Amino acid sequence: MLSPEGLMAVAAVLMGLGLLAWCLWAGRLEIPGDLGEEEDEEKEEEGIPFMAEEGLGHCRLLCKPSALAQHLVRSLGRSAALQGGRWPWPCWPQLQMLWQLLQPPEPEPVVARELLQLPDAGLVALDWLVGPWGAAGGGGWISSPVLLLIPNAAGKVTGGLLQLGLRALERGFIPVIFNRRGHNGCPLTTPRLQPFGDPGDLREAVTYLRCRHPSASLLAVSEGSGSGLLLAYLGESGSSSRLAAAACLSPIFRGRDWFEAGMPWLYEWPLLLHLKQGLSRYAGALAEVVDMDRLLGSRSLRELEETLFCRTRSRPTSWESYWERNEPLRDADEAAVPVLCLCSADDPVRGPPAQSLPRELFRSSPYFFLLLTPHGGHCGFPRRGPGRCWAHEAVLEYFRAMAEFLRTEERRKGLPRPRRRGALPVEPPLFTWQRSYTR
């Protein structure tokens, strides 16, 4: 029998589907970033083209020329990742998005949760995907790459993110989902949540994973607005990020602009409801620091974000100051890890490409790669056949190509190989095991 929360979620989904059908029938939903728009036509021709089957159109890779870029072009060009069964409605990004959100992962994943205590006594949760094949929690071969999966900023672990984890597990990765404080059932032990682009808690999780798997390469993938956290971490950490490579699916690059512009109501309303439902569980604890009546009465994502992190009782701050500390790309010039950003030009959540894509970053930085496709919606990228999402295959192919490139460069330069038990040098433990708790 469904819980009250489950019934609310089902009702919200059914209502959203009904509203979507009505809007599509009435023709009232705009498709931002249509490649047919004259103002964007010239810009959309930038980058290296990848021709794929009719259902996927053609993708383009925008990046600064380099040896790594050439290797990625060859690898992705040979791969079947950008090819697949034709999607019957390429011009309906809303359906592409809902297709991925509503499709349950196959097979149903088995998750082992681990709670990680932070220096201020807060908790984040690490969910290890372990099957349905009966593997031990957090197991895998000692040198298998660890894939850190970061959900969107609302903490919603979508079916698409779980499906990506299962595909990675089948290919020998060790996938683990990072859940922020108070998200996805993680207990909130302190009256503090994680701001949009504050990578402090993620840094603790990465340090712990490096200690637990010292000889494995560490990779990260973020989904949607959760990419703000990953991009902020890469910029702030620079060459000390401990990651070998990263990828972002439908990232939000400009956080402040995104909150101020607002999403179409069809997307913003369910997300706002989901956030309020989660925050209401901790109304007693959060009442010490924020005005809960104002918080739960918020009518937009911006109003909720501003109430939660700017209008606090102890340390109020301005909206401008908040984004000076939390803008995802504030330290992008310091990033020293290759990042593949997979975006769709018709993304209805991110907004029009001309305003929402930082093209100059991809032209100037040797570490940022933009794989831009005409159609795919927000975190959708659907196709028929195994996997259902061609973006997942592209991301896994990208990680394989990165590992191949690094091995080739090491051999070419004749670098001395340190003593290893796997792909990376063994580092001394930097994390205290007593701060990890398993539930």
GIZIUR-V530958 format. One record per helix or strand. SS is the DSSP state (~ for helix, > for strand). FROM is the first residue (numbers start at 1). LEN is the number of residues. If there is no record, write none. Layout:
ss:SS from:FROM len:LEN
ss:SS from:FROM len:LEN
This chain:
ss:~ from:4 len:23
ss:~ from:38 len:7
ss:> from:48 len:4
ss:> from:58 len:5
ss:~ from:67 len:12
ss:> from:85 len:1
ss:~ from:93 len:10
ss:> from:110 len:8
ss:> from:123 len:9
ss:> from:146 len:5
ss:~ from:159 len:12
ss:> from:174 len:6
ss:~ from:200 len:13
ss:> from:218 len:6
ss:~ from:224 len:17
ss:> from:245 len:5
ss:~ from:255 len:7
ss:~ from:265 len:16
ss:~ from:283 len:4
ss:~ from:292 len:5
ss:~ from:301 len:9
ss:~ from:319 len:8
ss:~ from:332 len:3
ss:> from:339 len:6
ss:~ from:353 len:4
ss:~ from:359 len:6
ss:> from:368 len:6
ss:> from:382 len:1
ss:> from:384 len:1
ss:> from:389 len:1
ss:~ from:390 len:24
ss:> from:420 len:1
ss:> from:425 len:1
ss:~ from:433 len:3
ss:> from:436 len:3
